[in-house]
């Protein structure tokens, strides 16, 4: 069993190192992570022909093999799938991300994007994120929040899921999105299989453009965040905020019913244009 470990916070992330060590009992662990921060990269691989990404072998204490890639986590996975780091991998584990990746943030999360990229190549992926103690906002955490992060809790939860998936691989490649409260294990209330929340716990309330002094016509973006809202416990965001581990299965992108009325709106004009 070869397990690829990656993240979107970069090779220096403590969460990555702790998660990697928790995976060692389950197979051959290889870290292939971005050389710097790529939060919010989603499943992007970047303009490779312009980036000409560099790959480096690095040393991390207590871990047998680690590499950095000059690009986002999805690119790390793609290069691995193409054989840049030896034999094929059987599983991709991504994290631990500081800040929950729940609801619509899964579309933008590099942590989740690595796993989606793995699945598109026929490899199952497990994304691991952990809430922060003070107001996680759509998948990202501020630096000052990390001082109280209980990484070992998220690593223990991830190890429990990975151990089972390694023992009995998924029938079809899938993506499991795990979100863990920032609590000691014995204070977690349990776990729930969840759906994606339709709205975030705390969303952007206002966006303003502030002039950049000394730069005519240039502006900085100022964000104001709204108050936290209570979400149903059946959703990923609601479960985590209530002290439960959230486990969400992310499905493939499904095609719209070709007989739906919405399809006709877009397709009918083509009949006229192209004389179908």
N, C-alpha and C positions, 0 to 999 in steps of 0.2 A: 504494500500500500504506500503510494507516494502522495504526500499532502503538500500542496502549495499554499504558503501563507503570504498574504498581502494586506494592504490597507490603503487608505487615502491620506493619512497624516504623515507619511514618510518613514524612512528607515529608522529614525531616532525615537519613534514613539514608544513610550513605556508599555502602552497597551498591546502593541504588536509583539514585543519581546515576551511579555507574560503569557499571552495567548499561545505563542509558538512553543514555549516550554511546556504548557499544558497539553499540547498535541503530541509530544515526543513518545508517549507510551503507545500511540496508535499507528505508527508507521515511520517511514522516512520523511522527515520534515525539511523542506527547503523554503527559505524566505526569499521572495522576489518582490521587492517593494519599491515605490517611487523614491527618488533621491531627495525629494523635498515635498512640501505640502501640496496636495491635489484635492483638497476637500471641495465638494460641489462639482466634481468632474463628470459624475454620472458614468455612463458606459463609453465615454469619448476615448478615442485613441490618439487624437491630435493629427496634425498635418505632418506625417512621418517624413515625407520627402523634404520638408523644410527644417524640421527639428533635428533630423539625423541623431536620434537618441543614443546616448552613451550607456553602456552596461559596465558595471564594476563589481568585482568580487570584494566583499567586505567581511570583517571579523566581528562577531557578536559573541560575548562570553556565554558559554553553556549551550550554544546552538551550533550544529555541525556545518551548516552551509547557508550562506546568505549572499544575496546579490542586490544591487540597486539598478534601476532603470531610469533614464532621464525622460520620464513621461508618466502619464496617469496609470492607475491600477489596472484598468481594462487592457492597456497596452502590455503591462507585465504579464497578464494572463494570456494574451494573444501570442506574445513571443514564446511563452512556455509551451503553449499548445502546438506551436510550429517547430518545437524541438530545440530551441536555443539553450535549454538547461538540462538536456539529457532525456532519458526515457519519458514516456507519457505520464501525466499525473492522473490520479484516480479521484481526487477531491480537491476543491479550492475552499479555503477558509479565510475570511476577510474580516479584519478588525484588530483589536477592540476599538471601535470608534467612540470617543468621548462625546456624548450627546445622542439621544435617541434618534433613530432613523425610522420614522413612523409616518403614516398618512402619505400626503403628496410628496414628502421629502424623499421617498424612495426613488422618484423619477430623477432626482438630482444627485443622490448620494454616490460618491465614488466607491464607498464600501460595498454597497449593493450592486453598483455597476460592474464591479469585478466579477461578482457571482453570476450576473446576467450574461456576461461575456463568456464565462465558463460554460454555462448551460448551452449557449448557442454553438459551442464546440463539442457538445456531448458529454460534458463533465458536470457533476452536481456541485453546487456551491452553498456554503453556509455563511451568512453575514451576521456579525456579532457587534451589537452596539449597546452602550450603557448610558442610562439617563444620568444627568448631573444633578447635584443637590440644589442648585439655584437656577431654576428657570431655563431649561433647555429650549432652544428656539430652532425648530425645524432642522434637526440633525447636527447643529453646530453648537459648540460650547466655548465660552470665553475662557481665556487662559487662567484667570483667577479662580475659576470654578474647579480646576483640576487638582488642586491641592488636597481635596478630600475624596478623591476618586478611589473606590474600592474595587480595583481591577481584578483581584482574585475571585470576587463573586462572579463576575461575568465570565471569567476563564473557567470556573468550575461548572457553570451552567453549560457553556459551550462544549466542554469535555464530555459531559453526560450525553449530549445529543450526538456529538461526533462518534463517540464510542459505539453507539447503537447503529449509526449509519455505516460505519466501517464494518461492523459485524454482519449487518444485513443491508447491503447497498440498495439504493432506491431502484425500483423497477425501471423507471424512466428518469433521465436526468432532470433534476429540479432545483429550485432555489428556496432555501429556508431562511427567513429573516427573523433573527432573534433579537429582542430588546429586553434588557435586564435593568431592574431598578438599582439605584446606587445605595444598596442596603447590605448588611451582613446576610449571609445565606439563611441563618436561622430567623431572620426577620422578614424574609420574603413570604408573602401570603399564599403562594402557589403559582400555578401557571395556567394560561388560557390560550387556546387556539383562537386567533383573532382575524378580523377583517381590517382592511386599511381604513383609517379614519378619513372622513370626507373633508374635514377642516383640521388645522393644527390646533394644539393646545393654546398656543399664543401666536398670533399672526401679526404681520406688519399692519399698523394702523394708519401710518402716514409716511409718505416719501416726499422729501423736499430737496430741491437743488440749492445748495449754498454757493455763492460766488467764491472762486479761489482767488484770494488776494494777490495782486501782482500779475495775474494771467487773464487778460481780457477775453471774455467769451468762454472761459472754462469754469466748471462747477464741480463741487464734491457732493456726493449723495448722502443725505442725512435720513436715517431711518428711525421711526418711532414705533415701538411695539405696544400692542394692545394688552389688555388684561387676560390672564389665563381663564380658560373656560372648562367646565366639566364636560367630559365626553363619555359616551356609553362604554361600559366595561367590556363589551364585546369587540370593541375596536382596539387596535394596537396601542394608540396613544392613551386611551382611557384605561386599559389594563395596566400599563406601566406606571401611570400616575397614581393608580390605586394600590401599587405595591406588588403587582403580579409580573411574572415573566411572560412576555408576549411572544408567541410563535406564529408567524404568518407564512403561508405557502404562497409564493408569487407565481402566478400562472404565466403561460405563454401569451403573447399578444394574439388575440383572436380576431378573425375577420368578421365584419359586420354582416348580418343576414342580407344576402343579395336581393331579397324581395322586400326589404324595408323601404318605407316611403322616402327616407332620407337619401337612400341610394339614387333614387330617380332624380332628385333635385340636382345632383352633381353630374349624372350620366346622360340625362335626356338631351341637354344642349349639344352633346357630342354627336348624337344621331343626326342633328341638323347640319352641324359643321362638317362632318365627315361622311354624310349621306349613307349612314348605315342602313 
